[in-house]
Amino acid sequence: MVSMLVLAGVVLAIAFGWLHRHDKWIDPEDGIGYYLGITGGTLMLILLAYPIRKRAKPATRAIGSVGFWFRLHMLLGLLGPLAILYHSRFSWGALNSAFALGAMIIVASSGLVGRFFYSRVHRGYSGRKLELRSLKRDMDEMIARMEQRGIGHERILAEIQPFEDRAVRAGGNFWSSAVAVVGLGFETRRAHRRLLRAVPAGADRRTQQLRALVDDYFEAVRRAAEFAFYDRLLRLWHLLHLPLFVLLVAATVLHIVAVHMY
């Protein structure tokens, strides 16, 4: 919920900045506009705190949990580019400015993609990686609870259990997992709707719990099936994101030198 509010705030700020990009109070070379560039660049540099904190030895790590530093990393990854967009007046400018702005947009976009991959293979922001064994255990527990709440054993064996077996098999291999992202994803959503229609209508607590349990089960099935696919993509993303960030730093230094020397 908080993440959505922050993202909505950033989108509104971008829209406001775009509408007022020609206003005189935003001057890249002086006043607020100039200091927004410094602020944005500084925030982007502070992004390095998160990977450094992750790789530091326990005795030398900064205070705060992994989840806190990851949230801070994501927040700065939104606010830094936002400040730079205001600084640039949402325009490319000279060649060195265009190079720096383009590098920033690529790195920021890459961060959003990486955030999505991360969410598919981790539990929240804790830094704890999902495992197929734990996902299977969760699914087994949910099946038992669905049976306790009124879904017949035969129906579970015929319509629900097979999805779990297929998800676990698919989640252990990259290519089968990649196919499952589309194929099993579509099938589980169709079965999900069909099963919800079979749940008795009502607003009582038991019925609501059963519906929520069905939702959680099919989400767990999809996550198990997609695990190997997104895990590999996240590893590849890590290899790509750091060089892109180094490119951004180089482009920023070039831009600063060009602006102050010429």
Secondary structure per residue as TSV (DSSP state, phi and psi in degrees):
chain	resnum	aa	ss	phi	psi
A	1	M	-	360.0	-46.5
A	2	V	H	-63.2	-41.3
A	3	S	H	-60.3	-41.1
A	4	M	H	-66.6	-37.7
A	5	L	H	-66.0	-42.8
A	6	V	H	-62.9	-44.4
A	7	L	H	-63.5	-40.7
A	8	A	H	-63.8	-39.5
A	9	G	H	-63.0	-40.5
A	10	V	H	-65.7	-42.2
A	11	V	H	-61.6	-43.1
A	12	L	H	-64.2	-39.0
A	13	A	H	-65.4	-38.3
A	14	I	H	-64.0	-43.7
A	15	A	H	-62.4	-42.2
A	16	F	H	-63.7	-44.9
A	17	G	H	-63.4	-38.5
A	18	W	H	-64.3	-41.9
A	19	L	H	-68.4	-27.7
A	20	H	T	-112.2	22.5
A	21	R	T	-65.7	-20.2
A	22	H	T	-97.5	2.6
A	23	D	-	-66.2	147.2
A	24	K	T	-71.1	-20.8
A	25	W	T	-72.4	-13.2
A	26	I	-	-103.1	100.5
A	27	D	B	-123.7	113.4
A	28	P	T	-57.8	-21.3
A	29	E	T	-102.2	-2.3
A	30	D	B	-158.9	154.0
A	31	G	H	63.5	-141.8
A	32	I	H	-58.6	-44.8
A	33	G	H	-58.7	-41.1
A	34	Y	H	-65.4	-46.2
A	35	Y	H	-71.8	-24.6
A	36	L	H	-64.5	-36.7
A	37	G	H	-63.1	-44.5
A	38	I	H	-63.4	-44.3
A	39	T	H	-61.8	-47.0
A	40	G	H	-61.3	-44.1
A	41	G	H	-63.0	-40.0
A	42	T	H	-64.9	-43.4
A	43	L	H	-62.7	-40.1
A	44	M	H	-64.8	-35.0
A	45	L	H	-69.6	-37.0
A	46	I	H	-65.3	-18.4
A	47	L	T	-55.2	-26.7
A	48	L	T	-66.1	-15.8
A	49	A	H	-61.0	-37.0
A	50	Y	H	-66.5	-53.7
A	51	P	H	-63.7	-33.4
A	52	I	H	-65.8	-42.1
A	53	R	H	-63.0	-38.6
A	54	K	H	-65.4	-36.1
A	55	R	H	-92.5	-7.7
A	56	A	S	-72.4	153.2
A	57	K	-	-67.8	148.9
A	58	P	G	-50.5	-37.0
A	59	A	G	-71.1	-22.9
A	60	T	G	-109.1	5.4
A	61	R	-	-71.9	145.6
A	62	A	-	-68.5	157.3
A	63	I	S	-66.5	158.4
A	64	G	S	105.2	150.1
A	65	S	-	-78.5	167.4
A	66	V	H	-60.8	-39.8
A	67	G	H	-60.0	-41.5
A	68	F	H	-62.6	-46.2
A	69	W	H	-68.8	-33.1
A	70	F	H	-68.8	-42.0
A	71	R	H	-62.0	-42.0
A	72	L	H	-62.9	-41.2
A	73	H	H	-58.6	-45.7
A	74	M	H	-67.6	-39.8
A	75	L	H	-64.1	-46.2
A	76	L	H	-66.1	-31.6
A	77	G	H	-68.4	-15.3
A	78	L	H	-97.0	-43.7
A	79	L	H	-71.2	-36.9
A	80	G	H	-60.3	-55.7
A	81	P	H	-60.3	-33.7
A	82	L	H	-61.8	-46.0
A	83	A	H	-62.3	-39.1
A	84	I	H	-69.7	-35.6
A	85	L	H	-61.4	-42.5
A	86	Y	H	-63.7	-43.4
A	87	H	H	-58.8	-38.7
A	88	S	H	-84.8	-5.1
A	89	R	T	59.5	29.1
A	90	F	T	58.0	33.7
A	91	S	S	-134.4	158.2
A	92	W	-	-76.2	-36.4
A	93	G	-	70.5	-148.6
A	94	A	S	-69.4	172.7
A	95	L	H	-59.7	-45.4
A	96	N	H	-66.5	-34.5
A	97	S	H	-67.7	-42.4
A	98	A	H	-63.8	-38.7
A	99	F	H	-64.2	-44.8
A	100	A	H	-66.4	-43.5
A	101	L	H	-65.9	-41.5
A	102	G	H	-63.3	-41.9
A	103	A	H	-62.8	-40.1
A	104	M	H	-64.3	-43.0
A	105	I	H	-62.8	-40.7
A	106	I	H	-64.7	-45.0
A	107	V	H	-65.7	-42.5
A	108	A	H	-63.7	-42.1
A	109	S	H	-65.0	-40.6
A	110	S	H	-61.5	-37.9
A	111	G	H	-63.3	-39.0
A	112	L	H	-65.8	-40.3
A	113	V	H	-64.0	-44.8
A	114	G	H	-62.5	-36.4
A	115	R	H	-60.6	-40.0
A	116	F	H	-66.6	-46.7
A	117	F	H	-58.5	-43.1
A	118	Y	H	-59.3	-41.8
A	119	S	H	-66.1	-22.7
A	120	R	H	-84.8	-14.7
A	121	V	H	-124.9	6.2
A	122	H	B	-129.4	158.8
A	123	R	S	-90.7	102.4
A	124	G	T	59.3	-138.7
A	125	Y	T	-106.7	14.2
A	126	S	S	-72.3	-18.6
A	127	G	-	87.5	-6.5
A	128	R	-	-80.1	123.5
A	129	K	B	-81.1	142.8
A	130	L	-	-68.2	154.6
A	131	E	-	-131.9	146.1
A	132	L	H	-59.1	-35.8
A	133	R	H	-62.7	-43.2
A	134	S	H	-69.4	-36.2
A	135	L	H	-64.8	-41.0
A	136	K	H	-64.9	-40.4
A	137	R	H	-62.1	-41.9
A	138	D	H	-61.1	-43.3
A	139	M	H	-65.7	-40.2
A	140	D	H	-61.6	-41.9
A	141	E	H	-64.8	-39.9
A	142	M	H	-68.5	-35.1
A	143	I	H	-63.6	-44.1
A	144	A	H	-61.7	-39.7
A	145	R	H	-70.8	-34.3
A	146	M	H	-64.2	-38.8
A	147	E	H	-66.3	-38.1
A	148	Q	H	-64.7	-29.4
A	149	R	T	-95.8	11.5
A	150	G	T	117.0	-4.8
A	151	I	-	-83.1	123.8
A	152	G	-	-60.7	149.9
A	153	H	H	-61.5	-41.4
A	154	E	H	-64.5	-39.2
A	155	R	H	-66.0	-38.2
A	156	I	I	-62.3	-45.4
A	157	L	I	-65.3	-35.4
A	158	A	I	-84.2	-38.3
A	159	E	I	-115.4	-17.6
A	160	I	I	-114.8	-51.9
A	161	Q	H	-55.1	-41.4
A	162	P	H	-57.9	-31.9
A	163	F	H	-65.7	-38.7
A	164	E	H	-63.3	-46.0
A	165	D	H	-61.4	-43.5
A	166	R	H	-67.1	-37.3
A	167	A	H	-65.6	-42.3
A	168	V	H	-66.2	-40.8
A	169	R	H	-64.8	-44.4
A	170	A	H	-67.7	-36.7
A	171	G	T	-70.2	-8.6
A	172	G	T	-93.7	-5.4
A	173	N	S	-135.9	138.6
A	174	F	H	-61.2	-50.0
A	175	W	H	-70.2	-41.0
A	176	S	H	-66.5	-33.2
A	177	S	H	-68.3	-38.9
A	178	A	H	-63.0	-41.6
A	179	V	H	-65.3	-37.6
A	180	A	H	-68.1	-25.9
A	181	V	H	-54.7	-39.9
A	182	V	H	-93.2	-56.4
A	183	G	H	-62.6	-59.3
A	184	L	H	-69.4	-30.3
A	185	G	H	-60.4	-44.5
A	186	F	H	-66.0	-44.7
A	187	E	H	-65.0	-40.6
A	188	T	H	-67.1	-36.1
A	189	R	H	-66.9	-37.2
A	190	R	H	-68.5	-44.5
A	191	A	H	-66.0	-34.8
A	192	H	H	-59.5	-49.5
A	193	R	H	-63.4	-39.8
A	194	R	H	-64.6	-40.4
A	195	L	H	-70.7	-37.7
A	196	L	H	-63.9	-35.6
A	197	R	H	-65.5	-27.3
A	198	A	H	-81.9	-15.7
A	199	V	S	-73.8	131.2
A	200	P	-	-55.8	138.1
A	201	A	-	-69.4	148.2
A	202	G	-	158.5	157.8
A	203	A	-	-109.1	8.4
A	204	D	S	-70.2	161.8
A	205	R	H	-61.3	-39.8
A	206	R	H	-62.5	-44.7
A	207	T	H	-65.2	-42.5
A	208	Q	H	-63.5	-38.8
A	209	Q	H	-65.2	-39.6
A	210	L	H	-65.0	-43.6
A	211	R	H	-62.5	-43.0
A	212	A	H	-63.7	-36.3
A	213	L	H	-65.7	-41.8
A	214	V	H	-62.7	-43.4
A	215	D	H	-58.1	-48.7
A	216	D	H	-64.8	-37.5
A	217	Y	H	-63.5	-50.3
A	218	F	H	-69.3	-29.2
A	219	E	H	-65.8	-40.8
A	220	A	H	-64.8	-38.6
A	221	V	H	-59.9	-47.3
A	222	R	H	-64.9	-39.9
A	223	R	H	-66.1	-38.4
A	224	A	H	-65.5	-43.1
A	225	A	H	-67.2	-34.5
A	226	E	H	-88.5	-4.3
A	227	F	H	-56.7	-54.4
A	228	A	H	-61.9	-36.9
A	229	F	H	-63.0	-53.1
A	230	Y	H	-73.1	-29.2
A	231	D	H	-64.1	-43.8
A	232	R	H	-66.1	-42.4
A	233	L	H	-62.7	-37.7
A	234	L	H	-65.4	-38.8
A	235	R	H	-63.7	-44.5
A	236	L	H	-65.1	-37.7
A	237	W	H	-62.2	-40.9
A	238	H	H	-59.7	-37.6
A	239	L	H	-67.6	-30.0
A	240	L	H	-89.7	-35.1
A	241	H	H	-67.0	-40.8
A	242	L	H	-64.0	-47.0
A	243	P	H	-59.1	-35.9
A	244	L	H	-63.6	-39.2
A	245	F	H	-67.1	-40.6
A	246	V	H	-61.1	-40.7
A	247	L	H	-61.0	-39.7
A	248	L	H	-63.4	-44.0
A	249	V	H	-61.2	-44.1
A	250	A	H	-63.0	-42.0
A	251	A	H	-66.1	-37.0
A	252	T	H	-67.1	-44.1
A	253	V	H	-61.4	-43.2
A	254	L	H	-60.7	-41.7
A	255	H	H	-64.5	-44.9
A	256	I	H	-63.0	-45.2
A	257	V	H	-62.4	-44.2
A	258	A	H	-64.1	-40.5
A	259	V	H	-66.8	-41.1
A	260	H	H	-88.3	-16.1
A	261	M	H	-94.9	-28.6
A	262	Y	-	-117.7	360.0
